[in-house]
Amino acid sequence: MKKLVIPVLAAVTLYSCSNTDDNTVPTNPDEKYLNGYFITNEGNFGKANASVSHLSADLNTVTNDIFKTANGKDLGDVAQSIVVHGDYAFIVVNNSNTIEVVNKKTFKSVYTITEGLNTPYYATINNDKLYVTSLYNPTVSVYNAKTFAFIKTIDLNYPSTNIVTANNYVYAANGFYSDGKLIEVIDPSSDTNTVDIAFDNAINGITTNGQFVYALETNASASKISKIEGTQIETSVTISLGNARYLVADNTNLYYTAGTGIYKTTDSATSAGSKLFDVTPSEDGFSVLYGFNVLNGNIFVSDVKGFTDLGTVTIYKENGTVTKEFKTGLGPNGFYKF
C-alpha cells in the first residue's frame, strides 16, 4: 500500500486578519471544486489515460483532467467509478488495481490504496468503512474510510457489479455478466455476507434513495423493478421492455433506459412509468448511453465516440430539451454529485 503525505497548509494560507467591512473569509485558492459534479472518463484499456472532469453546479464551467492538473501525474488505467465521502473522493481505477483517494475540494492525492484489490469496480461507504467490489472475483474488499487501511475481504457467491448502502446494510448486486441472480446483503456490524435476495433474471441495475433499495432485473423480452426494504422485496413491477439498464434514483423518482429510450417512474415501484424521450443512436450501437445518471433533475448521457475521440456529455431536461453539451476525456462512463 503506497502512502502519500497529506500536505499541511499554513494557517495564513486559509485565514488572515482583515480590516475590511465585509467580513469575508479568504478561501484556499486550491479549493476549486466546492460543488457540482464529477465525471469519470475511463480511457482506453491498457493505455493509462483515464481522467476525471468537473462540472460546476450551475452547469456553466467544465474542467477536464483535474487529477493530472492537481497532481502532475496520470490517474491510471480505466477510471471505473467514484464515491464521495466526508473530505474525500475515492476514485476506483480498475485495471491499475488502485483506489486514488483525493481531497474532494482540491483533487490533490492524499493516499493510494492497493492492498486487497483485484480489478476493483464499484464502491460504497457505510459507517466510515469503504466497501469495494471486484469485476472478476466474488469478493468485497473492506477498508477504513478515514485511515484507508485494509480491513478484510468478504466472500460472495458471485462477482458483484454495483454496490449501495441503505437500511444499515450493504447491498452487493451480482454482475449482469456473471451467473448470479442475487443481491448479497452484507451486515456492516460484522462485515459478513448474511442474506441473499433472489431474483428470476440477471440484475442490470441497483440504486437507493437512502431509505429503500431498488433492483432492475432483465432478460431479452422483459424487465422488472423491485423495491427492497431491509432484506425483503416489498413491491415489484414488470416492464414490457427487454434489456433495460441503468436504474437510478433522483428525489422521489426512478429513471432507467432501454435501447435509446429514457424512462421515468416513481419510487413506489408500482408502475412501469413512461418514456420521456429517445437519444440519437450511434453508428456503432454502443457509444451513446455508455454512461447515464439523473442528478438534481438533470439527465446526464454520455457518448464515448467508440473510444477513438474525446467523449461527449449531453445534459437533458425531462422533455428532451438539451441543457448543455460538452467534451470530456476518453470514455465518459459515470456522473457523481457532491
N, C-alpha and C positions, 0 to 999 in steps of 0.2 A: 504494500500500500504506500503510495507516494504522498507525502505530506508537504503542502506548500505553506509558507509563512503568511499569516494574516497580517497585513500592514496595519500599524497603529498610527492613526493620524494625529498630529499635534492638535491640541485644543484650539490653537489660534487658527487652524485651518477651518474649523467648524464654526467657531463663535469669536466674536471680537466686540470690544466696547464701542459704542456708537453714541454720538451726540445728536443724531438726527431725531426728528419728532415722530417718525412713522413706526418706530419700534420694530422694524423688520429685522428678523434674524437672518444673517447671511447663510446661504446654502453652500454645501460642498459642491464645487464645480464638477467633480467626478460623478455625482449622483444624477445621471442623465435619464434614468428610467424609473420615474416615480409613479407612473400609472400606465395604463394602456394594455398592449397585447404583445406577447412573444410568438414568433413563428419559427418552427424548426424546419430547416432545409436539409434533407438527408444527404444530398450529394450523390456522387457516383460510387457504387460499391467498389471497394478496394482502392479508391483514389484519395481518401483522407481529405476531401474537400467539403465536408459538412459545414454548416454555418447556422447562425440564429439571426433573425431580423426582429426589429422592434417597430411597432406601430403605435403612435400616440393615441390617447383616449378619444380625442376629437377626430380621429381618422385622417388627420391632415399631413402628418410627418412620418415618413418611412426611413428607417436607418438600417442598412444591411451589414452583415458580417460583424456584429457587435462584439462577439467573443474575441476575434482576432484583433480588433481595434483596441480592446481593453487590455489584452494580454500579450500581444506581439507574437502569437503563435497560432497555428491552426487548431481547430476544435477536435478533428479526428475523422473517423470513417463511419458514416451513417448516423446522423443525429436522429434518433428514433422518437423521443418524447421528452417532455419537461414536466416536473411537478414543482410548484412553488409553495414554500412553507416558511413562515417567520421571515428572517432576513435573507433567506437563501432561495436560489433556484437550482434544482438538481437536473442536469442535462444528461439523459441516458444516451450514450454513444455506443451503438450496438456492436458493430464489427471491430471497434477498438477495444471492446471489453472494459470500458471505463464509465464512470459517472463523474462528470465535472461539476463540482459544487462552486457556485459563484455568488457573490453578493448581488442580490437582485436589483439594487439601485445603481450599481456601478458596472456590473457584469465582470468584475475582476475575480479571478480564480482564487479560492481560499483552500481548496482541497481537491484531490483526485482520488476517487475510490476505485480500487482494482481488486481487492481481496474478495473471494467468494462469488465472482461474476463469471457467467458463461453465456455469451450472447444476450446481454440484458435488453429488455424490450419496453415494458411499461412499469410505472411505479405509482405508489400512493403513500400517504403519511397517516399514521394513527398513533396517538399518544406519544409524539416525539420519536416514533420509530419509522424508518423508511423500509417499505416492502417492494421488492423488485422481482418481476417475472423474467423468465428466460425464453427465448424464441424456440429453442430446441429441447431444453431439459424440463422434466416435470418437477420443477422446484420453484420456491420463492426464497430469495435471499433477504435477510433482515439486518438493518443497520441502525445505530443510534443516530438520529437526525440532527443532534447537536454536536456530538464529538466525531461523527462519521465512522465510528468503529464498527467492524463486522461483529454481529451477534450470533447468528446461526443460519442454517438452511432448513427450510420446511419442505418436506416431500409432498408432492401432489400425485394424483393418479395419471394426469396428462399434462402436457405443456399448456401454459396459460397465455392467452393473448393480452387481454386488458385486466386491470385490477382497480377496484374502487373501495372506499371506506364509507360505512354508514351503520347506524344502529349498534355501535360498539363492536362491529365485526369488520373483517377484511374479506372481500369477495373476489376470488380469482376465477375468471371465466376461461374455460378451455378454449384453445385456439380453433378457429374455423377450419384450419388446415389439418388439425390433429383428429384422432379418432374419438375424442371426448365430446360428450354432450352434457357437461356438468358445469355448475358453478360450485367451486370448492370453497367452503366457508372456513376461515381461519379465526380462531379465538385469540385476540392480541394479548390477553392476560397471560396465556400460557404459550403463545406462538405455536399452536398445534392445529393441524387440519382436522376439524371436528365433525362437520356435516357436509354432505354432498346433496345439492339440489339438482334433480334430474330433469332433463328436457327431451323432447322427441327428436329434435333436429340439432344440427350444429349451431353454435352461438356465434352470431356475427356482429354483436354489439352489446355493450353493457354501460350503464350510466347511473348517476344518482342525483337527486335533488337535495341531498343531505339527510332526508328522512327515510325515503324509500329507495330501493334499487330496482332498476328496470333492465330486463334482458330481451334481446331481439334474437329469436331463433328463426332459421330459414332453410328452405330447400329450393329446388328449381321451379316449383309451381306456387308455393305459398309461404307466408311468414307469420310470426306470432310475436306479440309483445306481452310480457308478463311483468306484473308488479309484485315485488317481493318485500315483505315486512319481516324483519328478523331472519329466520331461516325457513320461512314458509311462503309459497306463492299465494298471494291474496286474490288477484284477478288476472285474467288473460283475455286477449282479443286477437282474433285471426285476421290477417291481412291477405287479400287475394292478389298478392304480388310476390313473385319469386325472387330469391337472391337479394332481399332488402339488406341495406348496410347502414352503418354509422348512426346508431341510435344515440342521441344527445339530449340533455335536458337544459332548458333555459327558462327561468322563472317558473311558471306553472304549466309550461308546455313541453312536449316531446317532439323531436324532429328526426326524420330518417330519410334515407334515399333508396330509390330503386331505379335501375337504369340511369337515365339522366334527369329523373324527376325528384323534386324536393317535396316532402310531405310533412304535415303538421297534425298533431292530435294533442289532447290534454293529458296531464299527468295522472288522471284517474285510470288510464289504460283500459277504458271500456268501449272505445271506438277506434276504428282504423284511421279516422280523421279524413283529410282531403289533400289533394295535390295543390301546392302553391304555384309552382312553375317548373319549366324544364330549362336546364342549362344547355348550351350548344355542345353537341358531341364532338369529340376529337377524332381525327382520321385514324389514329392507331387504336382507338377503342378503350384506352385506359388512362390517358393523360389527364382528362377532365374528371373532377371529383376524386382525385387522388387523395386530397385532404378535404375535410369538411368539419365545421363546427358552427354553433349558433351561440353568440356571446352578447349579452345585453341587447338582444333583439337584432343584432347584425348577423347575417348569414354569410359565413366565410366559405369560399370554394376555391380550390387550387387547381391549376393546370400545370403539370410538370414538363410539358413540351417534349415528351419522350426522353427526358434526361439528356438532351443534346443542346439545350439552350437554357437560359435563366427562366425559372418558373414565373408564372403569373398568378396573382391572387385577386379574385373579384369578390367584392362585398355587395350583397343584395339586400333590398327590403323584401318583405313578405309578398309584395305584389309583383316581384320580379324586376323592379327598377334597380339599376346599378348605382350604388352609392359611391364606390371608389374601385379603381383597378390599378395595380402597380406591380412592378417586377421585384422579385426577391432573389435568393440564391438558387442553387440547383435542387430541384425536387422538394418543393414545399409540401409538407405532409401533416402538419399539426398546428393548432392555434390555441393559445392559452392566455387567460387574463390573470391579473394580479392586482 
